[in-house]
Amino acid sequence: MTENNKQPYFIANSVRENSQTGKAHWTEIGVAFPHEDGQGFNLVLNALPMERKIVLRRPKESEAQA
């Protein structure tokens, strides 16, 4: 997933909590790229979350170089 061959600044995840175990299940659903002017981001989704919450996290070193 690249926008003009750039590395994503954030990975977008849908996070659902299992009501029985209390554990969170993270599903990667897209990426975010910064605007050229530094004033915002383009969020590129490959899936829509079932929950209303999307969590944006910085890619891990291994993900950033992949």
PDBQT receptor file of N, H, CA, C and O in Angstrom, charges set to zero:
ATOM      1  N   MET A   1       0.828  -1.172   0.000  1.00  0.00    +0.000 N 
ATOM      2  CA  MET A   1       0.000   0.000   0.000  1.00  0.00    +0.000 C 
ATOM      3  C   MET A   1       0.876   1.239   0.000  1.00  0.00    +0.000 C 
ATOM      4  O   MET A   1       1.428   1.599   1.040  1.00  0.00    +0.000 OA
ATOM      5  N   THR A   2       1.012   1.881  -1.108  1.00  0.00    +0.000 N 
ATOM      6  H   THR A   2       0.564   1.589  -1.953  1.00  0.00    +0.000 HD
ATOM      7  CA  THR A   2       1.797   3.102  -1.152  1.00  0.00    +0.000 C 
ATOM      8  C   THR A   2       1.034   4.181  -1.885  1.00  0.00    +0.000 C 
ATOM      9  O   THR A   2       0.196   3.892  -2.740  1.00  0.00    +0.000 OA
ATOM     10  N   GLU A   3       1.317   5.400  -1.557  1.00  0.00    +0.000 N 
ATOM     11  H   GLU A   3       1.997   5.636  -0.863  1.00  0.00    +0.000 HD
ATOM     12  CA  GLU A   3       0.769   6.551  -2.248  1.00  0.00    +0.000 C 
ATOM     13  C   GLU A   3       1.951   7.245  -2.887  1.00  0.00    +0.000 C 
ATOM     14  O   GLU A   3       2.771   7.857  -2.202  1.00  0.00    +0.000 OA
ATOM     15  N   ASN A   4       2.037   7.148  -4.204  1.00  0.00    +0.000 N 
ATOM     16  H   ASN A   4       1.372   6.651  -4.761  1.00  0.00    +0.000 HD
ATOM     17  CA  ASN A   4       3.185   7.687  -4.937  1.00  0.00    +0.000 C 
ATOM     18  C   ASN A   4       4.499   7.107  -4.421  1.00  0.00    +0.000 C 
ATOM     19  O   ASN A   4       5.496   7.822  -4.314  1.00  0.00    +0.000 OA
ATOM     20  N   ASN A   5       4.503   5.811  -4.103  1.00  0.00    +0.000 N 
ATOM     21  H   ASN A   5       3.694   5.230  -4.190  1.00  0.00    +0.000 HD
ATOM     22  CA  ASN A   5       5.688   5.073  -3.650  1.00  0.00    +0.000 C 
ATOM     23  C   ASN A   5       6.279   5.602  -2.349  1.00  0.00    +0.000 C 
ATOM     24  O   ASN A   5       7.484   5.473  -2.130  1.00  0.00    +0.000 OA
ATOM     25  N   LYS A   6       5.466   6.191  -1.486  1.00  0.00    +0.000 N 
ATOM     26  H   LYS A   6       4.487   6.295  -1.664  1.00  0.00    +0.000 HD
ATOM     27  CA  LYS A   6       5.911   6.658  -0.174  1.00  0.00    +0.000 C 
ATOM     28  C   LYS A   6       5.571   5.615   0.880  1.00  0.00    +0.000 C 
ATOM     29  O   LYS A   6       4.636   4.833   0.711  1.00  0.00    +0.000 OA
ATOM     30  N   GLN A   7       6.333   5.607   1.966  1.00  0.00    +0.000 N 
ATOM     31  H   GLN A   7       7.093   6.242   2.104  1.00  0.00    +0.000 HD
ATOM     32  CA  GLN A   7       6.029   4.743   3.097  1.00  0.00    +0.000 C 
ATOM     33  C   GLN A   7       4.900   5.388   3.898  1.00  0.00    +0.000 C 
ATOM     34  O   GLN A   7       4.883   6.608   4.060  1.00  0.00    +0.000 OA
ATOM     35  N   PRO A   8       3.964   4.595   4.399  1.00  0.00    +0.000 N 
ATOM     36  CA  PRO A   8       2.883   5.178   5.201  1.00  0.00    +0.000 C 
ATOM     37  C   PRO A   8       3.411   5.728   6.524  1.00  0.00    +0.000 C 
ATOM     38  O   PRO A   8       4.348   5.181   7.105  1.00  0.00    +0.000 OA
ATOM     39  N   TYR A   9       2.800   6.813   6.993  1.00  0.00    +0.000 N 
ATOM     40  H   TYR A   9       2.038   7.258   6.521  1.00  0.00    +0.000 HD
ATOM     41  CA  TYR A   9       3.167   7.405   8.269  1.00  0.00    +0.000 C 
ATOM     42  C   TYR A   9       2.480   6.669   9.414  1.00  0.00    +0.000 C 
ATOM     43  O   TYR A   9       3.044   6.524  10.498  1.00  0.00    +0.000 OA
ATOM     44  N   PHE A  10       1.253   6.204   9.161  1.00  0.00    +0.000 N 
ATOM     45  H   PHE A  10       0.795   6.321   8.280  1.00  0.00    +0.000 HD
ATOM     46  CA  PHE A  10       0.489   5.448  10.135  1.00  0.00    +0.000 C 
ATOM     47  C   PHE A  10      -0.105   4.207   9.490  1.00  0.00    +0.000 C 
ATOM     48  O   PHE A  10      -0.363   4.189   8.286  1.00  0.00    +0.000 OA
ATOM     49  N   ILE A  11      -0.319   3.174  10.289  1.00  0.00    +0.000 N 
ATOM     50  H   ILE A  11      -0.109   3.189  11.267  1.00  0.00    +0.000 HD
ATOM     51  CA  ILE A  11      -1.081   1.995   9.905  1.00  0.00    +0.000 C 
ATOM     52  C   ILE A  11      -2.447   2.146  10.565  1.00  0.00    +0.000 C 
ATOM     53  O   ILE A  11      -2.523   2.421  11.762  1.00  0.00    +0.000 OA
ATOM     54  N   ALA A  12      -3.526   1.970   9.804  1.00  0.00    +0.000 N 
ATOM     55  H   ALA A  12      -3.464   1.747   8.831  1.00  0.00    +0.000 HD
ATOM     56  CA  ALA A  12      -4.880   2.072  10.344  1.00  0.00    +0.000 C 
ATOM     57  C   ALA A  12      -5.364   0.682  10.749  1.00  0.00    +0.000 C 
ATOM     58  O   ALA A  12      -5.282  -0.269   9.972  1.00  0.00    +0.000 OA
ATOM     59  N   ASN A  13      -5.866   0.583  11.969  1.00  0.00    +0.000 N 
ATOM     60  H   ASN A  13      -5.932   1.355  12.600  1.00  0.00    +0.000 HD
ATOM     61  CA  ASN A  13      -6.345  -0.693  12.507  1.00  0.00    +0.000 C 
ATOM     62  C   ASN A  13      -7.749  -0.547  13.062  1.00  0.00    +0.000 C 
ATOM     63  O   ASN A  13      -8.105   0.483  13.636  1.00  0.00    +0.000 OA
ATOM     64  N   SER A  14      -8.531  -1.585  12.883  1.00  0.00    +0.000 N 
ATOM     65  H   SER A  14      -8.242  -2.421  12.417  1.00  0.00    +0.000 HD
ATOM     66  CA  SER A  14      -9.809  -1.711  13.572  1.00  0.00    +0.000 C 
ATOM     67  C   SER A  14      -9.542  -2.589  14.790  1.00  0.00    +0.000 C 
ATOM     68  O   SER A  14      -8.951  -3.662  14.672  1.00  0.00    +0.000 OA
ATOM     69  N   VAL A  15      -9.979  -2.129  15.958  1.00  0.00    +0.000 N 
ATOM     70  H   VAL A  15     -10.460  -1.257  16.054  1.00  0.00    +0.000 HD
ATOM     71  CA  VAL A  15      -9.724  -2.875  17.185  1.00  0.00    +0.000 C 
ATOM     72  C   VAL A  15     -11.060  -3.256  17.815  1.00  0.00    +0.000 C 
ATOM     73  O   VAL A  15     -11.874  -2.397  18.154  1.00  0.00    +0.000 OA
ATOM     74  N   ARG A  16     -11.265  -4.563  17.962  1.00  0.00    +0.000 N 
ATOM     75  H   ARG A  16     -10.604  -5.260  17.686  1.00  0.00    +0.000 HD
ATOM     76  CA  ARG A  16     -12.494  -5.073  18.592  1.00  0.00    +0.000 C 
ATOM     77  C   ARG A  16     -12.108  -5.847  19.835  1.00  0.00    +0.000 C 
ATOM     78  O   ARG A  16     -11.166  -6.640  19.823  1.00  0.00    +0.000 OA
ATOM     79  N   GLU A  17     -12.836  -5.612  20.896  1.00  0.00    +0.000 N 
ATOM     80  H   GLU A  17     -13.601  -4.968  20.906  1.00  0.00    +0.000 HD
ATOM     81  CA  GLU A  17     -12.580  -6.333  22.137  1.00  0.00    +0.000 C 
ATOM     82  C   GLU A  17     -13.522  -7.522  22.239  1.00  0.00    +0.000 C 
ATOM     83  O   GLU A  17     -14.727  -7.394  22.022  1.00  0.00    +0.000 OA
ATOM     84  N   ASN A  18     -12.963  -8.676  22.570  1.00  0.00    +0.000 N 
ATOM     85  H   ASN A  18     -11.985  -8.780  22.747  1.00  0.00    +0.000 HD
ATOM     86  CA  ASN A  18     -13.760  -9.882  22.776  1.00  0.00    +0.000 C 
ATOM     87  C   ASN A  18     -14.446  -9.756  24.129  1.00  0.00    +0.000 C 
ATOM     88  O   ASN A  18     -13.777  -9.672  25.159  1.00  0.00    +0.000 OA
ATOM     89  N   SER A  19     -15.778  -9.741  24.134  1.00  0.00    +0.000 N 
ATOM     90  H   SER A  19     -16.322  -9.809  23.297  1.00  0.00    +0.000 HD
ATOM     91  CA  SER A  19     -16.524  -9.530  25.375  1.00  0.00    +0.000 C 
ATOM     92  C   SER A  19     -16.339 -10.678  26.371  1.00  0.00    +0.000 C 
ATOM     93  O   SER A  19     -16.511 -10.485  27.575  1.00  0.00    +0.000 OA
ATOM     94  N   GLN A  20     -15.995 -11.856  25.882  1.00  0.00    +0.000 N 
ATOM     95  H   GLN A  20     -15.856 -12.012  24.904  1.00  0.00    +0.000 HD
ATOM     96  CA  GLN A  20     -15.821 -12.991  26.782  1.00  0.00    +0.000 C 
ATOM     97  C   GLN A  20     -14.422 -13.035  27.404  1.00  0.00    +0.000 C 
ATOM     98  O   GLN A  20     -14.278 -13.319  28.593  1.00  0.00    +0.000 OA
ATOM     99  N   THR A  21     -13.401 -12.755  26.605  1.00  0.00    +0.000 N 
ATOM    100  H   THR A  21     -13.518 -12.524  25.639  1.00  0.00    +0.000 HD
ATOM    101  CA  THR A  21     -12.024 -12.847  27.109  1.00  0.00    +0.000 C 
ATOM    102  C   THR A  21     -11.443 -11.492  27.507  1.00  0.00    +0.000 C 
ATOM    103  O   THR A  21     -10.480 -11.423  28.271  1.00  0.00    +0.000 OA
ATOM    104  N   GLY A  22     -12.035 -10.414  26.986  1.00  0.00    +0.000 N 
ATOM    105  H   GLY A  22     -12.817 -10.470  26.366  1.00  0.00    +0.000 HD
ATOM    106  CA  GLY A  22     -11.501  -9.084  27.268  1.00  0.00    +0.000 C 
ATOM    107  C   GLY A  22     -10.280  -8.732  26.440  1.00  0.00    +0.000 C 
ATOM    108  O   GLY A  22      -9.736  -7.637  26.575  1.00  0.00    +0.000 OA
ATOM    109  N   LYS A  23      -9.843  -9.646  25.585  1.00  0.00    +0.000 N 
ATOM    110  H   LYS A  23     -10.285 -10.536  25.476  1.00  0.00    +0.000 HD
ATOM    111  CA  LYS A  23      -8.675  -9.406  24.735  1.00  0.00    +0.000 C 
ATOM    112  C   LYS A  23      -9.080  -8.612  23.494  1.00  0.00    +0.000 C 
ATOM    113  O   LYS A  23     -10.193  -8.750  22.986  1.00  0.00    +0.000 OA
ATOM    114  N   ALA A  24      -8.157  -7.784  23.021  1.00  0.00    +0.000 N 
ATOM    115  H   ALA A  24      -7.253  -7.673  23.434  1.00  0.00    +0.000 HD
ATOM    116  CA  ALA A  24      -8.402  -6.977  21.826  1.00  0.00    +0.000 C 
ATOM    117  C   ALA A  24      -7.921  -7.725  20.590  1.00  0.00    +0.000 C 
ATOM    118  O   ALA A  24      -6.876  -8.375  20.612  1.00  0.00    +0.000 OA
ATOM    119  N   HIS A  25      -8.696  -7.624  19.509  1.00  0.00    +0.000 N 
ATOM    120  H   HIS A  25      -9.545  -7.095  19.491  1.00  0.00    +0.000 HD
ATOM    121  CA  HIS A  25      -8.330  -8.213  18.225  1.00  0.00    +0.000 C 
ATOM    122  C   HIS A  25      -8.083  -7.069  17.249  1.00  0.00    +0.000 C 
ATOM    123  O   HIS A  25      -8.997  -6.309  16.932  1.00  0.00    +0.000 OA
ATOM    124  N   TRP A  26      -6.838  -6.949  16.771  1.00  0.00    +0.000 N 
ATOM    125  H   TRP A  26      -6.095  -7.567  17.028  1.00  0.00    +0.000 HD
ATOM    126  CA  TRP A  26      -6.454  -5.866  15.872  1.00  0.00    +0.000 C 
ATOM    127  C   TRP A  26      -6.450  -6.371  14.439  1.00  0.00    +0.000 C 
ATOM    128  O   TRP A  26      -5.883  -7.424  14.148  1.00  0.00    +0.000 OA
ATOM    129  N   THR A  27      -7.082  -5.619  13.542  1.00  0.00    +0.000 N 
ATOM    130  H   THR A  27      -7.543  -4.763  13.779  1.00  0.00    +0.000 HD
ATOM    131  CA  THR A  27      -7.093  -5.948  12.125  1.00  0.00    +0.000 C 
ATOM    132  C   THR A  27      -6.615  -4.732  11.333  1.00  0.00    +0.000 C 
ATOM    133  O   THR A  27      -7.209  -3.658  11.423  1.00  0.00    +0.000 OA
ATOM    134  N   GLU A  28      -5.539  -4.902  10.557  1.00  0.00    +0.000 N 
ATOM    135  H   GLU A  28      -5.057  -5.775  10.485  1.00  0.00    +0.000 HD
ATOM    136  CA  GLU A  28      -5.047  -3.805   9.724  1.00  0.00    +0.000 C 
ATOM    137  C   GLU A  28      -6.040  -3.562   8.595  1.00  0.00    +0.000 C 
ATOM    138  O   GLU A  28      -6.395  -4.484   7.862  1.00  0.00    +0.000 OA
ATOM    139  N   ILE A  29      -6.484  -2.316   8.460  1.00  0.00    +0.000 N 
ATOM    140  H   ILE A  29      -6.195  -1.566   9.055  1.00  0.00    +0.000 HD
ATOM    141  CA  ILE A  29      -7.483  -1.997   7.437  1.00  0.00    +0.000 C 
ATOM    142  C   ILE A  29      -7.026  -0.927   6.459  1.00  0.00    +0.000 C 
ATOM    143  O   ILE A  29      -7.744  -0.628   5.505  1.00  0.00    +0.000 OA
ATOM    144  N   GLY A  30      -5.847  -0.339   6.670  1.00  0.00    +0.000 N 
ATOM    145  H   GLY A  30      -5.264  -0.582   7.445  1.00  0.00    +0.000 HD
ATOM    146  CA  GLY A  30      -5.381   0.684   5.744  1.00  0.00    +0.000 C 
ATOM    147  C   GLY A  30      -4.145   1.389   6.252  1.00  0.00    +0.000 C 
ATOM    148  O   GLY A  30      -3.479   0.929   7.180  1.00  0.00    +0.000 OA
ATOM    149  N   VAL A  31      -3.847   2.529   5.617  1.00  0.00    +0.000 N 
ATOM    150  H   VAL A  31      -4.388   2.902   4.863  1.00  0.00    +0.000 HD
ATOM    151  CA  VAL A  31      -2.664   3.322   5.947  1.00  0.00    +0.000 C 
ATOM    152  C   VAL A  31      -2.998   4.807   5.834  1.00  0.00    +0.000 C 
ATOM    153  O   VAL A  31      -4.010   5.186   5.244  1.00  0.00    +0.000 OA
ATOM    154  N   ALA A  32      -2.129   5.643   6.411  1.00  0.00    +0.000 N 
ATOM    155  H   ALA A  32      -1.308   5.335   6.890  1.00  0.00    +0.000 HD
ATOM    156  CA  ALA A  32      -2.285   7.095   6.315  1.00  0.00    +0.000 C 
ATOM    157  C   ALA A  32      -0.970   7.709   5.852  1.00  0.00    +0.000 C 
ATOM    158  O   ALA A  32       0.106   7.340   6.323  1.00  0.00    +0.000 OA
ATOM    159  N   PHE A  33      -1.074   8.646   4.928  1.00  0.00    +0.000 N 
ATOM    160  H   PHE A  33      -1.948   8.946   4.544  1.00  0.00    +0.000 HD
ATOM    161  CA  PHE A  33       0.075   9.351   4.375  1.00  0.00    +0.000 C 
ATOM    162  C   PHE A  33      -0.050  10.838   4.690  1.00  0.00    +0.000 C 
ATOM    163  O   PHE A  33      -1.143  11.391   4.564  1.00  0.00    +0.000 OA
ATOM    164  N   PRO A  34       1.043  11.513   5.098  1.00  0.00    +0.000 N 
ATOM    165  CA  PRO A  34       0.958  12.947   5.395  1.00  0.00    +0.000 C 
ATOM    166  C   PRO A  34       0.800  13.772   4.118  1.00  0.00    +0.000 C 
ATOM    167  O   PRO A  34       1.303  13.411   3.054  1.00  0.00    +0.000 OA
ATOM    168  N   HIS A  35       0.085  14.893   4.259  1.00  0.00    +0.000 N 
ATOM    169  H   HIS A  35      -0.324  15.186   5.123  1.00  0.00    +0.000 HD
ATOM    170  CA  HIS A  35      -0.020  15.847   3.156  1.00  0.00    +0.000 C 
ATOM    171  C   HIS A  35       1.325  16.542   2.964  1.00  0.00    +0.000 C 
ATOM    172  O   HIS A  35       2.122  16.642   3.897  1.00  0.00    +0.000 OA
ATOM    173  N   GLU A  36       1.563  17.011   1.767  1.00  0.00    +0.000 N 
ATOM    174  H   GLU A  36       0.915  16.929   1.009  1.00  0.00    +0.000 HD
ATOM    175  CA  GLU A  36       2.819  17.696   1.457  1.00  0.00    +0.000 C 
ATOM    176  C   GLU A  36       3.048  18.907   2.362  1.00  0.00    +0.000 C 
ATOM    177  O   GLU A  36       4.184  19.203   2.734  1.00  0.00    +0.000 OA
ATOM    178  N   ASP A  37       1.948  19.615   2.721  1.00  0.00    +0.000 N 
ATOM    179  H   ASP A  37       1.026  19.374   2.419  1.00  0.00    +0.000 HD
ATOM    180  CA  ASP A  37       2.091  20.817   3.544  1.00  0.00    +0.000 C 
ATOM    181  C   ASP A  37       2.163  20.515   5.037  1.00  0.00    +0.000 C 
ATOM    182  O   ASP A  37       2.302  21.432   5.846  1.00  0.00    +0.000 OA
ATOM    183  N   GLY A  38       2.068  19.226   5.415  1.00  0.00    +0.000 N 
ATOM    184  H   GLY A  38       1.955  18.481   4.757  1.00  0.00    +0.000 HD
ATOM    185  CA  GLY A  38       2.162  18.840   6.808  1.00  0.00    +0.000 C 
ATOM    186  C   GLY A  38       0.928  19.163   7.640  1.00  0.00    +0.000 C 
ATOM    187  O   GLY A  38       0.974  19.068   8.866  1.00  0.00    +0.000 OA
ATOM    188  N   GLN A  39      -0.166  19.539   7.001  1.00  0.00    +0.000 N 
ATOM    189  H   GLN A  39      -0.204  19.616   6.005  1.00  0.00    +0.000 HD
ATOM    190  CA  GLN A  39      -1.361  19.965   7.723  1.00  0.00    +0.000 C 
ATOM    191  C   GLN A  39      -2.451  18.909   7.813  1.00  0.00    +0.000 C 
ATOM    192  O   GLN A  39      -3.543  19.196   8.303  1.00  0.00    +0.000 OA
ATOM    193  N   GLY A  40      -2.180  17.696   7.352  1.00  0.00    +0.000 N 
ATOM    194  H   GLY A  40      -1.292  17.463   6.953  1.00  0.00    +0.000 HD
ATOM    195  CA  GLY A  40      -3.194  16.648   7.421  1.00  0.00    +0.000 C 
ATOM    196  C   GLY A  40      -2.676  15.342   6.857  1.00  0.00    +0.000 C 
ATOM    197  O   GLY A  40      -1.491  15.203   6.554  1.00  0.00    +0.000 OA
ATOM    198  N   PHE A  41      -3.598  14.373   6.719  1.00  0.00    +0.000 N 
ATOM    199  H   PHE A  41      -4.561  14.486   6.965  1.00  0.00    +0.000 HD
ATOM    200  CA  PHE A  41      -3.248  13.043   6.240  1.00  0.00    +0.000 C 
ATOM    201  C   PHE A  41      -4.292  12.548   5.256  1.00  0.00    +0.000 C 
ATOM    202  O   PHE A  41      -5.463  12.913   5.355  1.00  0.00    +0.000 OA
ATOM    203  N   ASN A  42      -3.881  11.726   4.312  1.00  0.00    +0.000 N 
ATOM    204  H   ASN A  42      -2.929  11.429   4.231  1.00  0.00    +0.000 HD
ATOM    205  CA  ASN A  42      -4.799  10.953   3.481  1.00  0.00    +0.000 C 
ATOM    206  C   ASN A  42      -4.907   9.575   4.105  1.00  0.00    +0.000 C 
ATOM    207  O   ASN A  42      -3.901   8.893   4.298  1.00  0.00    +0.000 OA
ATOM    208  N   LEU A  43      -6.125   9.167   4.420  1.00  0.00    +0.000 N 
ATOM    209  H   LEU A  43      -6.942   9.722   4.264  1.00  0.00    +0.000 HD
ATOM    210  CA  LEU A  43      -6.384   7.855   4.993  1.00  0.00    +0.000 C 
ATOM    211  C   LEU A  43      -6.885   6.957   3.868  1.00  0.00    +0.000 C 
ATOM    212  O   LEU A  43      -7.939   7.216   3.288  1.00  0.00    +0.000 OA
ATOM    213  N   VAL A  44      -6.130   5.898   3.558  1.00  0.00    +0.000 N 
ATOM    214  H   VAL A  44      -5.273   5.688   4.029  1.00  0.00    +0.000 HD
ATOM    215  CA  VAL A  44      -6.466   4.972   2.480  1.00  0.00    +0.000 C 
ATOM    216  C   VAL A  44      -6.898   3.657   3.118  1.00  0.00    +0.000 C 
ATOM    217  O   VAL A  44      -6.075   2.934   3.681  1.00  0.00    +0.000 OA
ATOM    218  N   LEU A  45      -8.192   3.348   3.030  1.00  0.00    +0.000 N 
ATOM    219  H   LEU A  45      -8.861   3.935   2.573  1.00  0.00    +0.000 HD
ATOM    220  CA  LEU A  45      -8.735   2.147   3.661  1.00  0.00    +0.000 C 
ATOM    221  C   LEU A  45      -8.937   1.036   2.639  1.00  0.00    +0.000 C 
ATOM    222  O   LEU A  45      -9.411   1.278   1.529  1.00  0.00    +0.000 OA
ATOM    223  N   ASN A  46      -8.572  -0.183   3.024  1.00  0.00    +0.000 N 
ATOM    224  H   ASN A  46      -8.187  -0.380   3.926  1.00  0.00    +0.000 HD
ATOM    225  CA  ASN A  46      -8.823  -1.371   2.210  1.00  0.00    +0.000 C 
ATOM    226  C   ASN A  46     -10.049  -2.113   2.707  1.00  0.00    +0.000 C 
ATOM    227  O   ASN A  46     -10.541  -3.025   2.042  1.00  0.00    +0.000 OA
ATOM    228  N   ALA A  47     -10.543  -1.728   3.871  1.00  0.00    +0.000 N 
ATOM    229  H   ALA A  47     -10.143  -0.987   4.411  1.00  0.00    +0.000 HD
ATOM    230  CA  ALA A  47     -11.729  -2.334   4.463  1.00  0.00    +0.000 C 
ATOM    231  C   ALA A  47     -12.368  -1.312   5.384  1.00  0.00    +0.000 C 
ATOM    232  O   ALA A  47     -11.700  -0.395   5.862  1.00  0.00    +0.000 OA
ATOM    233  N   LEU A  48     -13.652  -1.466   5.629  1.00  0.00    +0.000 N 
ATOM    234  H   LEU A  48     -14.195  -2.210   5.241  1.00  0.00    +0.000 HD
ATOM    235  CA  LEU A  48     -14.344  -0.599   6.572  1.00  0.00    +0.000 C 
ATOM    236  C   LEU A  48     -14.501  -1.343   7.894  1.00  0.00    +0.000 C 
ATOM    237  O   LEU A  48     -14.824  -2.531   7.904  1.00  0.00    +0.000 OA
ATOM    238  N   PRO A  49     -14.274  -0.651   9.006  1.00  0.00    +0.000 N 
ATOM    239  CA  PRO A  49     -14.350  -1.326  10.297  1.00  0.00    +0.000 C 
ATOM    240  C   PRO A  49     -15.791  -1.613  10.700  1.00  0.00    +0.000 C 
ATOM    241  O   PRO A  49     -16.707  -0.873  10.340  1.00  0.00    +0.000 OA
ATOM    242  N   MET A  50     -15.979  -2.686  11.444  1.00  0.00    +0.000 N 
ATOM    243  H   MET A  50     -15.235  -3.287  11.736  1.00  0.00    +0.000 HD
ATOM    244  CA  MET A  50     -17.285  -3.004  12.003  1.00  0.00    +0.000 C 
ATOM    245  C   MET A  50     -17.570  -2.089  13.194  1.00  0.00    +0.000 C 
ATOM    246  O   MET A  50     -18.722  -1.735  13.448  1.00  0.00    +0.000 OA
ATOM    247  N   GLU A  51     -16.541  -1.716  13.906  1.00  0.00    +0.000 N 
ATOM    248  H   GLU A  51     -15.606  -2.003  13.700  1.00  0.00    +0.000 HD
ATOM    249  CA  GLU A  51     -16.670  -0.818  15.047  1.00  0.00    +0.000 C 
ATOM    250  C   GLU A  51     -16.487   0.617  14.568  1.00  0.00    +0.000 C 
ATOM    251  O   GLU A  51     -16.058   0.847  13.437  1.00  0.00    +0.000 OA
ATOM    252  N   ARG A  52     -16.806   1.564  15.411  1.00  0.00    +0.000 N 
ATOM    253  H   ARG A  52     -17.155   1.377  16.330  1.00  0.00    +0.000 HD
ATOM    254  CA  ARG A  52     -16.681   2.974  15.027  1.00  0.00    +0.000 C 
ATOM    255  C   ARG A  52     -15.275   3.508  15.207  1.00  0.00    +0.000 C 
ATOM    256  O   ARG A  52     -14.964   4.592  14.715  1.00  0.00    +0.000 OA
ATOM    257  N   LYS A  53     -14.417   2.773  15.900  1.00  0.00    +0.000 N 
ATOM    258  H   LYS A  53     -14.670   1.892  16.299  1.00  0.00    +0.000 HD
ATOM    259  CA  LYS A  53     -13.091   3.269  16.239  1.00  0.00    +0.000 C 
ATOM    260  C   LYS A  53     -12.028   2.735  15.287  1.00  0.00    +0.000 C 
ATOM    261  O   LYS A  53     -11.956   1.533  15.030  1.00  0.00    +0.000 OA
ATOM    262  N   ILE A  54     -11.198   3.651  14.762  1.00  0.00    +0.000 N 
ATOM    263  H   ILE A  54     -11.257   4.627  14.971  1.00  0.00    +0.000 HD
ATOM    264  CA  ILE A  54     -10.017   3.302  13.978  1.00  0.00    +0.000 C 
ATOM    265  C   ILE A  54      -8.809   3.807  14.753  1.00  0.00    +0.000 C 
ATOM    266  O   ILE A  54      -8.774   4.968  15.162  1.00  0.00    +0.000 OA
ATOM    267  N   VAL A  55      -7.814   2.940  14.959  1.00  0.00    +0.000 N 
ATOM    268  H   VAL A  55      -7.842   1.997  14.627  1.00  0.00    +0.000 HD
ATOM    269  CA  VAL A  55      -6.597   3.303  15.676  1.00  0.00    +0.000 C 
ATOM    270  C   VAL A  55      -5.474   3.471  14.661  1.00  0.00    +0.000 C 
ATOM    271  O   VAL A  55      -5.225   2.581  13.848  1.00  0.00    +0.000 OA
ATOM    272  N   LEU A  56      -4.796   4.617  14.710  1.00  0.00    +0.000 N 
ATOM    273  H   LEU A  56      -4.998   5.340  15.370  1.00  0.00    +0.000 HD
ATOM    274  CA  LEU A  56      -3.644   4.876  13.846  1.00  0.00    +0.000 C 
ATOM    275  C   LEU A  56      -2.382   4.738  14.681  1.00  0.00    +0.000 C 
ATOM    276  O   LEU A  56      -2.240   5.382  15.720  1.00  0.00    +0.000 OA
ATOM    277  N   ARG A  57      -1.466   3.894  14.219  1.00  0.00    +0.000 N 
ATOM    278  H   ARG A  57      -1.581   3.371  13.375  1.00  0.00    +0.000 HD
ATOM    279  CA  ARG A  57      -0.208   3.654  14.916  1.00  0.00    +0.000 C 
ATOM    280  C   ARG A  57       0.933   3.783  13.913  1.00  0.00    +0.000 C 
ATOM    281  O   ARG A  57       0.772   3.490  12.728  1.00  0.00    +0.000 OA
ATOM    282  N   ARG A  58       2.087   4.225  14.406  1.00  0.00    +0.000 N 
ATOM    283  H   ARG A  58       2.218   4.463  15.369  1.00  0.00    +0.000 HD
ATOM    284  CA  ARG A  58       3.280   4.298  13.564  1.00  0.00    +0.000 C 
ATOM    285  C   ARG A  58       3.697   2.879  13.192  1.00  0.00    +0.000 C 
ATOM    286  O   ARG A  58       3.607   1.981  14.029  1.00  0.00    +0.000 OA
ATOM    287  N   PRO A  59       4.152   2.652  11.953  1.00  0.00    +0.000 N 
ATOM    288  CA  PRO A  59       4.623   1.308  11.580  1.00  0.00    +0.000 C 
ATOM    289  C   PRO A  59       5.832   0.911  12.415  1.00  0.00    +0.000 C 
ATOM    290  O   PRO A  59       6.657   1.750  12.777  1.00  0.00    +0.000 OA
ATOM    291  N   LYS A  60       5.924  -0.379  12.716  1.00  0.00    +0.000 N 
ATOM    292  H   LYS A  60       5.254  -1.061  12.422  1.00  0.00    +0.000 HD
ATOM    293  CA  LYS A  60       7.111  -0.897  13.380  1.00  0.00    +0.000 C 
ATOM    294  C   LYS A  60       8.266  -0.847  12.390  1.00  0.00    +0.000 C 
ATOM    295  O   LYS A  60       8.037  -0.771  11.183  1.00  0.00    +0.000 OA
ATOM    296  N   GLU A  61       9.486  -0.887  12.873  1.00  0.00    +0.000 N 
ATOM    297  H   GLU A  61       9.671  -0.949  13.854  1.00  0.00    +0.000 HD
ATOM    298  CA  GLU A  61      10.666  -0.840  11.999  1.00  0.00    +0.000 C 
ATOM    299  C   GLU A  61      10.573  -1.899  10.896  1.00  0.00    +0.000 C 
ATOM    300  O   GLU A  61      10.882  -1.604   9.742  1.00  0.00    +0.000 OA
ATOM    301  N   SER A  62      10.156  -3.113  11.225  1.00  0.00    +0.000 N 
ATOM    302  H   SER A  62       9.905  -3.352  12.162  1.00  0.00    +0.000 HD
ATOM    303  CA  SER A  62      10.077  -4.189  10.247  1.00  0.00    +0.000 C 
ATOM    304  C   SER A  62       9.013  -3.894   9.190  1.00  0.00    +0.000 C 
ATOM    305  O   SER A  62       9.194  -4.251   8.026  1.00  0.00    +0.000 OA
ATOM    306  N   GLU A  63       7.904  -3.248   9.571  1.00  0.00    +0.000 N 
ATOM    307  H   GLU A  63       7.756  -2.958  10.516  1.00  0.00    +0.000 HD
ATOM    308  CA  GLU A  63       6.844  -2.901   8.620  1.00  0.00    +0.000 C 
ATOM    309  C   GLU A  63       7.259  -1.731   7.745  1.00  0.00    +0.000 C 
ATOM    310  O   GLU A  63       6.908  -1.697   6.566  1.00  0.00    +0.000 OA
ATOM    311  N   ALA A  64       7.999  -0.769   8.291  1.00  0.00    +0.000 N 
ATOM    312  H   ALA A  64       8.285  -0.797   9.249  1.00  0.00    +0.000 HD
ATOM    313  CA  ALA A  64       8.395   0.423   7.554  1.00  0.00    +0.000 C 
ATOM    314  C   ALA A  64       9.368   0.090   6.433  1.00  0.00    +0.000 C 
ATOM    315  O   ALA A  64       9.389   0.779   5.413  1.00  0.00    +0.000 OA
ATOM    316  N   GLN A  65      10.174  -0.952   6.601  1.00  0.00    +0.000 N 
ATOM    317  H   GLN A  65      10.157  -1.513   7.429  1.00  0.00    +0.000 HD
ATOM    318  CA  GLN A  65      11.165  -1.309   5.587  1.00  0.00    +0.000 C 
ATOM    319  C   GLN A  65      10.647  -2.359   4.613  1.00  0.00    +0.000 C 
ATOM    320  O   GLN A  65      11.317  -2.656   3.623  1.00  0.00    +0.000 OA
ATOM    321  N   ALA A  66       9.468  -2.930   4.868  1.00  0.00    +0.000 N 
ATOM    322  H   ALA A  66       8.924  -2.689   5.671  1.00  0.00    +0.000 HD
ATOM    323  CA  ALA A  66       8.926  -3.990   4.013  1.00  0.00    +0.000 C 
ATOM    324  C   ALA A  66       8.433  -3.443   2.703  1.00  0.00    +0.000 C 
ATOM    325  O   ALA A  66       7.945  -4.200   1.863  1.00  0.00    +0.000 OA
TER     326      ALA A  66
